[in-house]
Amino acid sequence: MLKMEIGGKEYKIKFGYEPVLKERIISKMAKISSLFEGEEVQPESMEDALLFIPEIFLVGLQVHHPEFRYDYNTKVGKEDKLRQMYEIMDQYLSAGGDMFKIFEDMQNEMVNDSFLSSLLRKGMAAEKAENASIQQN
């Protein structure tokens, strides 16, 4: 579990099954990650990333922070919770925080310590085996 302290409050980040899937976080994370693979980051890509980071943070708070929960099916309450996340991000950035460090930390949390971790590790192992097989031929 990832822990972050912002504005004197500790936030525990844990990616639960339902919020990750219903908010389509996996595909959004892959899209945002791919935006930064090139040498030059476009302004639209930067905006997409800046909008996504508070959303992934909010999804990560669903397990341990009831005060940030909303209805995943109807999205009722989501905008209010995102506004709170924007305020938290303002606090973090005002204190010298790095927006992309948060993204990297959350991405690592999802890959290494979530319900996805074993699935992703198996997928990466299969990909490595396939690449090794191709290189031998």
C-alpha positions in Angstrom: 0.0 0.0 0.0 1.3 3.4 -1.0 1.1 6.1 1.7 1.4 9.8 0.9 1.3 12.8 3.3 -0.1 16.0 1.9 -1.1 19.0 3.9 -0.5 17.2 7.2 -2.8 14.3 6.3 -1.9 10.8 5.4 -3.5 9.2 2.4 -3.4 5.4 1.9 -3.6 4.4 -1.7 -4.8 0.9 -2.6 -6.4 0.0 -5.9 -9.6 -2.0 -5.5 -11.1 -4.2 -8.1 -14.4 -2.4 -8.6 -13.3 1.2 -8.8 -10.4 0.4 -11.1 -12.5 -1.5 -13.6 -15.6 0.8 -13.5 -13.4 3.9 -14.0 -11.4 2.1 -16.7 -8.2 3.1 -14.9 -6.0 0.4 -16.6 -6.6 1.7 -20.2 -6.4 5.3 -19.1 -3.1 4.6 -17.3 -1.7 2.9 -20.4 -2.7 5.9 -22.6 -1.1 8.4 -20.2 2.0 6.3 -20.0 2.3 6.2 -23.7 2.0 9.9 -24.0 5.4 10.4 -22.4 7.3 7.9 -24.4 8.2 10.4 -27.1 10.8 13.1 -26.8 8.4 16.1 -27.0 5.2 16.2 -24.9 2.3 17.9 -26.6 0.2 20.4 -24.6 -2.9 18.2 -25.0 -1.0 15.3 -23.6 0.1 17.3 -20.6 -3.5 18.3 -20.0 -4.7 14.7 -20.3 -2.1 13.7 -17.7 -3.0 16.6 -15.3 -6.7 15.6 -15.5 -6.0 11.9 -15.0 -3.7 12.2 -12.0 -6.4 13.5 -9.5 -8.7 10.8 -10.9 -6.3 7.9 -10.3 -5.6 9.3 -6.9 -9.3 9.4 -6.1 -9.7 5.8 -7.3 -6.8 4.8 -5.1 -8.5 6.3 -2.0 -11.7 4.3 -2.4 -10.5 1.3 -0.3 -9.3 3.1 2.8 -11.0 6.5 2.8 -14.8 6.4 3.0 -15.0 10.2 2.8 -13.8 10.0 -0.8 -16.3 7.3 -2.0 -18.9 7.9 -4.7 -21.2 5.7 -6.7 -19.1 4.1 -9.5 -22.2 3.1 -11.5 -24.0 6.4 -11.7 -20.9 8.7 -11.0 -23.1 10.6 -8.4 -20.7 12.4 -6.2 -17.6 12.0 -8.4 -17.3 15.6 -9.5 -17.5 16.8 -5.9 -14.8 14.3 -4.9 -12.6 15.3 -7.9 -12.9 19.0 -6.8 -11.5 17.9 -3.4 -8.7 16.1 -5.2 -7.8 19.2 -7.1 -7.5 21.1 -3.8 -5.3 18.3 -2.4 -3.2 18.5 -5.6 -2.9 22.3 -5.2 -1.6 21.7 -1.6 0.9 19.1 -2.8 2.2 21.2 -5.6 2.4 24.4 -3.5 4.6 22.4 -1.1 7.0 21.6 -4.0 5.5 18.2 -4.9 6.0 16.7 -8.3 2.8 15.8 -10.2 4.6 13.1 -12.3 6.2 11.5 -9.3 2.6 10.9 -8.0 1.7 9.3 -11.3 4.8 7.1 -11.2 4.2 6.1 -7.6 0.6 5.2 -8.4 1.5 3.3 -11.5 4.1 1.3 -9.4 1.4 0.7 -6.8 -1.0 -0.7 -9.3 1.6 -2.9 -10.9 3.3 -4.1 -7.7 0.6 -4.2 -5.0 -2.9 -4.5 -6.3 -5.2 -7.2 -7.6 -3.5 -6.7 -10.9 0.0 -7.4 -9.8 0.1 -11.2 -10.3 -1.7 -10.9 -13.6 0.7 -8.3 -14.8 3.7 -10.2 -13.7 2.4 -13.3 -15.5 1.9 -11.2 -18.6 5.3 -9.7 -18.4 6.9 -13.1 -17.9 5.1 -14.5 -20.9 6.2 -11.5 -23.0 9.8 -11.9 -21.9 9.7 -15.6 -22.8 8.2 -14.8 -26.2 10.9 -12.1 -26.9 13.6 -14.6 -25.8 12.2 -17.2 -28.2 12.2 -14.7 -31.0 15.8 -13.6 -30.3 17.0 -17.2 -30.3 15.5 -17.7 -33.8 
